[in-house]
Structure formats: C-alpha cells, structure tokens
Amino acid sequence: MADLGTRLGRRVTAAADAAVARRGAVSVLDTFTALGWVTDRAVDTWRQGRVDALQELVQAPLDTQRAAIGLLTAWAGERGIERREGEYLAAARDRRELRFTSDAAPDDERGFRGHWVSPTATAAQRGREERRRTKAPDLEVQEAEGPWECASCGLADEGPKLVEDGAPHCLTCVDLDHLEFLPAGDATLTRRARKESVLSAVVVRWVPSRRRFRRLGLLVEERALATAEEQCLADDDARARRRERDAVRRAARDVVFQERFAAEITRLFPGCPHDRSRRIAEHAGARGSGRVGRSAAGRDLDPGAVRRAVVASVRHEDTPYDRLLMEGVPREEARARIADGIDRVLAGWA
C-alpha cells in the first residue's frame, strides 16, 4: 500500500485535494503539472503530436512517476473516489491515441490515463470534466518559414503545412485546401465560424524568441464563415454594449483574481514579502500577457503554476540571469548557473 505520509505522498495529496476543491476532479496529468514535473506548454506539445511520448517531457524518472500514480490511487481510495480512464487523442487527421510512455507498456498507459471525479462535484463540474476528458485537440497547421517539400506528393511548397509523425504535408494532400483563412482578432466571429464549420484547423507560427507557437487564425469552411459574418452583423450593436459592460466586470474580476493569486503565493511561500507577492500576482495575472497567471492552471491557482510565477520573478529580480543573457550566455547555461540562487531564495521564503 502506498504511504501517503512520505514527502511525495504529502505533495500528491495536496495537489489532488487542491484540484478537487477547484474543479471537483483530478487526473494524473493534473497532478504531474501541480508537482512541477511537466508544464502546460509541454502537454500541448505532446497533444499536438510533436513528441512520441509524454515521458520525454516529464521532468521525473519513470519509477517516480509510477510511485506518484500509486499514491494518487491510494489517496482516491481513502476518499472513496472511483477511478475512470480518460481518452487522449492527438491533433492529427487520424485522431490516434496518444502514448504516455516510450515502450507503451499497457499497465503504465492505463495508469497515466487515470481520472477521479469527486462524489461531491456539481453537475457543472462533472460536465466540464467530461468535456476535458473526451475533447480532441484542434488540428494544427503551421505557417512555413521557407520552402519545403510535401512528404505525400513530393512537390515543393511555401504555404502552410500539417505536420504528422514529424513529416510536413501540404493542405491539398490532407484535404484542407478548400478551407478559408480567418485571421485571429474577432473572438465572436471565430467562435461562430468554428461552430458552423464541420472541419477546421488552427493556423500557428513558430516564434523562436519565445520558443513557442503563436496562433494566427483559423481555417474554416467558406459557408461557415459567411454564416458567422451574417450572425455578427445582425447583433453588432448589442455586442458593442455588452463589451462595454464586460470591460468593467473584467477589470473588477482581474483585481479579485490577482488578490487570490497573491494570497496563494503567501500560502505557499509565507516568507515572501507582501509587496513582492502582490507584484508577482499583478505581473503574472495581467490580462492579455500570455503569462502563467493567465493559463488555465494559473486561473485555477494550481500550485505548480503559482510556483512557476514566483520562480520567474526570482530569476529576473534576485539573480544575475538578465545580465548573463546580455553578456551572450546561452539561455540554458544561464539558467543552470542561477539555479542554486533561486533555490536559496525559495527556501528562505518557504
């Protein structure tokens, strides 16, 4: 029987209890994210099929991952929560099942798919959890950085490409060339066009400076785009008034959220000065910033997300990290040099 009294057991218990309190449910992936073993960005990379197995991105040995899953199962057993299995599908045309481990051992794969929904979860929480477990990720089309050759037809191309199993395919070969491009910017038009379109794909561009993909827009059916535009024209005035009211409400909610984020920083790091925790919360939670506080985990006050916000602040304000970058030190080397300094500050605050 797994011992929940160990250090790892206590961390798993805290992560699971926090997830259930927020959402009424917890999964193995939720727990690994809260433990800081894998980031939301890494999970997105895996779900888009850019790596063979999630294990390649998890910053913990496989035996430790297995131990955490055992502890999570023991935690659920103590609380009488029934285990379920989630469905993890790739953002590819075949919607193939994603792999968690390199050797795809059946026991490990089943273990990673574990989900637990609390008996006390509300109907709304149960519905959201069901959608999270079953919704397949969007198809993703990448903007080309230069000429490339289609792996299906062998022709040279310079347009967008769908990458599957590490190989690029032109939109004609993947039957997406009939779709129209809708630039990002109008959330209502995008949402309505996606809803009306039977087939759609997200268009992204790789941003080297941030080492991540940025969303450019959506490929949708021409008929769906026309319908969505008609719907938007019909209620444009009403939506303008609603946007004004929503702007006021959002500003108030942002203040409340940042206060909660700062309180969670204080809970995790009692030694962090009050003014510092407030500044970290305001920075991480700024609307439209794309920072960790605006991620799904950040909005849920996931302990792993909160810790990453604190680590980022310490990295830039309490170590020579920025100076090292200006001196031309590679990013990974600079991070390695200041790792001990970050640990000392966090230990003092904890």
N, C-alpha and C positions, 0 to 999 in steps of 0.2 A: 504494500500500500504506500503510495507516495506521501511523503511527510510535508504537510503544509507549514510546519514550523520552521523549516530551513529558510535561509535568506532568499533563495529563489522562490520557495513556496510563498513567502510573505509578499514578494513582489508580484507574483502571479495572482494571488488573492486580491491584492489592492487594485491591480489593473482590471480584473474581472468584475469586482464589486463596483468600480467606477463606471465601467461600460454599461452594466445592468442598470445602475442608477440613472444614467443619461438616456439610454436607448431601450432598456428592457431586454437586452440581449447582448451576447458576446460571442466572438469567434476566435479561432486560433490566430488568424491574421490580425485581428484587433489587439490581441494580447501581445503578439510579437512587436507590433508597432508601438504599443504603450511601453514595452520594455526597452525600446530604442534599438531593437535588432534589425529593423527594416523600416524604411521611410515610405510615405505615401507615394513619392515620386518613383521609388524602386518598384512598388507594387504596380503602378501604372505601366512602367517599362515592361514588366512581366506580362501583364494582361494584354498589352499590345503585341506580344509575341516577339519581343526583341531579344529575349534570352530563352534558353531551352527549359530552364527550371528555376523556380523561385529560390532554391537553395543557393544558387550562385550569388544572390544579392543579400541574403540574410547574414548579418554580422555575428554569428554564433555557431559553434560546432554542431553538427547534426545530432550528436548524442545529447547535447544540452537542449536542443530544440525538442527532442523526444521526451526528455525529462519534464520540460515545461508543459507539453501536451498532457503527460500523465498527471501533473499537478493540477492542470485545469480540469481534467476529468474528475479528479478527487474532489476539487472544490465544488463542482456541479453535483457530485454525489451527496456531499454533505448538505446541500441545499435542496435536494430533490428535484433538480432541473434535468429534464430529459434531453438527451443528445440528438441532434439532427445532422444531416450532411448537406453542405452547400454545393452548388453547381458553379464551377468556374470555367467559363468559356473564353476562348481567345477572340480578339478583334480581327478575325480573318473570315474569308468567304465561307470556309467550311465550319466555322464556329467550333473548332476542335476543342476537346477538353484539355485544359492546361495541366502541366506537370509541376509538382512541388519539389520533387527530388530528382537527382540526376539519373538514378537507376530505376525510378518509378516503381519501387517496391510497394506491393499492394497495401501492406499494413501501414507504411508511412503515408501513402497517399490518402488513405481513409482517415488517418489521424489528423492530417492537416486540414481536412475538409470539415472538421467539427464545428458545429454551431449550437449554442444553447439559448433558448428563449425562456425568460422567467415566467412562471405561472401568474405573476402579478402584473405582467406587461399589459398596457392598454391595447385596445383594438387598433388604434392608430399606430402604435409602436410595432405591433405584430405585422401590420400591413407594410410598413416601411422596411422591416427586416426581411419579409418575404420578397419584396422587390429587390433589395440589396443582394439576396442570395441567388436570385434567378435571372436578373437582368444581364444580358450580354453586353460587353463594351462596344462602343461605336467602331465601325470600320474607319480606318485612318489612312488618309492619302498624304504623302509627303511632297512638298514643293522641291523640285530638283535644284541642286546647287550648280549644275553644269550638265553637259551632255552625258548620257548614259545609254546602256543597251538593255532592251527588254529580254528577260530570261525566257519568255514564252515564244515570241515571234522572232527574236534576234535582231529586230530593227533598232537603229539609233533613234533616240528621242531626247527632248529637252523639257518636256512637260512634266506634270505631276506623276507620281508613281505610287503603286501599292506594293509595299514590301512584305513578302511572305517567305518564311523559312530563310531569311537572310538574302533573298533574291528580289530584285525590282521587276515589276510588271507594269506595262502601260495600261491606261484606262480602257483602251479598246479590248485588250485581251482579258481583262477582268470584268467586262460588261458594265463599266461605269461611265463610258464616254457619252452617253445620252443625257447625263445629268447636267444641270445648270449650277454655276458657282454663285453662292450668296455670301458676300463679304460679312465678316463679323461687325457688330456695332449696334444693330437693332435687335434687342433680345426678344421682343414680342414677335417680330416678323420671323426670326429664326425659329422660335418655338412653334409657331403655327405652321411654318413650311415643313419642319421636321415631322410634325404630327400628320400632315396631309400626304407626305411622301412615303410610299411603300419602301423605297430604297434610298438610303442617304449615306454620306460619308463625311467625316470631319477632315478639313484640309489644314495641315500644320507646316511650320517652317522650323528647321533646327537653328537655335541661337547659340553659337559657340561660347559667347561671353558668359552665358548663364547655364550652359551645359544642359539645356532642356529644349523641348519643342514648344513653340508658341502657336496658338490657334489663330488661323487666318479667316476661316469661314466654314461654309457647309456646302456640299454638293447635294442638290435635291432635284426631284423631277420638275420639269417645266410647268406641268399642270398644277403641281402642289404650290410652287412659287406664285403663280398667278392667283390662285385661290387665297393664299395667305395675304398677298398685297391687297386684294379686294376687301378682306376682313379688316385689315389695318386701316384702310381709307374710311370704312364705314363707321368706325368708333374712335377716330383720331382725336376729336375734341374731348371726349370722355376720358381717354387715356392720358391726355395732357393734364387735365385737372387731377387725375389720380396720381400722376407723377409728382405734382406739387405737394400733395398731402403725404405721399410716401417718403419724399425727401425729408420732411420734418420728422416723421416717425423714425426713419433710419438713423438720423442724427442722434435722436434720443436713445435708440437701441444701441448704437455704437458706444455711447458713453457708459451705458449699463454693462455691455459686454466687456469693455476694457477694465471696468472696475472688478468684474468677476474674474477676468484673466489675471489681474494684479493680485487678487486675493488668493488665487490658486498658486501663483508664484510664491507668495508668502507662506502658504501651507507647505509647499514642497521644499522651500529654502527659507526657513524662519530668520536666518541671519542676513538676508538680503535687505538693504536699506529700503524704507518705504518709498522714498522718492525714486529710487532706482527701479523698483518693481513696477511703479506706475509708468515710468518712461519706457520700460521694456514692453509693457502691455499696450501702450499707445502706439509704439512703433510696429510691433508685430501684428496688431489688430487694425491698422489703418485700412479703410475700405479702398479697394482697387489696387492695393500694393502688391498682391500676389505673395505676401509673406506667410509664414507658417500659421499666424493667428487667423488668417482668412481661409485656411484649408478646412476641409470637413473635420479633421481631427482637432484642429485648433478651435473651431467653433464649439466642438463638444467638450472642450477643456481636457482633452486627452493628456495624461501626464507626460507621455513621450513628446507630444507636440509642444507643451509648455516648457519642457526641459530644453528642447532644441532652440526655442526662442531665447532662453536665458543663456545658453551656450554661445549663441550668435552674438549676444550683447557683450559677454565677457571676452570673446575672441577679439572684437574690434576695440573695446574700451580699456581692457585690462592686460592686454598682451601686445607685443610689438608686431602683431600679424600684418597690419596695414603697411607698416614701414618695410617689412620684409618683401611684400609684394612690390612696393615701389622700387626696391633695390634689385628687382628682377628674379627673386627667388621663386621657383615654381610653386604653384598653389599647394600641391600635396606635401611637398617638402616643408613649406612654411607651416602648414597645419601640424605636421609631425613635431616641428621644433617647439611649438607653443602648447602642445597637448598637456604637458605636466603643469604648466601655468594655469590652464583652465581648470584642471582637476584640483589644484590647490585652492583656487577661489571658490569653486563649488563646495569643496569640503568645508571651507570656513563658513559658508552660508548655510550648509545643511546641519 
